[in-house]
């Protein structure tokens, strides 16, 4: 009878660990996607700035 309760306890622990791992993994993926999209927006914004027509001449 103790063998059954040990299996149940182990299954309960591993199930919770798997759920926590999935939650952490999905949060990390969401953070990576947000970071990449913000970086892309900054790059597009920086490259879309028009250059002034009369640049100062330097020697």
N, C-alpha and C positions, 0 to 999 in steps of 0.2 A: 504494500500500500504506500510506503514511503517513496518507492520508485515512481509512482504515478504523480505524486505531488511535486517531486523534483522536476519532472518533465514539464509540468504545468507552470511552475515558477520560471523555468528557463525559457519557455515559449513566451511567457508574458514579458520577460525582460528583453528578449530579442525583438519582439514585436514593437515595443516602445522605442528601442534603439533604431530600428529600421524606420519608424515614423519620424523620429527626430532627425535622422540622416537625410531623409527625403525633404523635410522642411528646410534644413540648412542648405541643401543642394539647390533647391528651387529659389531660395532667397539669394544665393550667390549668383545664380544664372540671371535673375532679374536685375541685380546690381550691375553685372557685366554688360547687359544689354543697354541699360540706362547710360552707363559710362561711355559706351561706344557711340550711342546716338548723340549725346551731347558733344562729344569730340568731333563727330562728323559735322554737326551744325556749326561749331566754331570754325572749322576749316573752310566750310562753304561761305560763311559770313566774311572771313578774312580775305578770301580770294575774290569776292564780289565787289570789293571797294574799288571805285574808279581812281585812276591816277590823275593828279592835277595836270592841266595842259602846259602850264609854264613852270617847269622845274627850275630851281635856281642853279646857275652854272657855277661850278667850283673848280678851282685849279689845284 
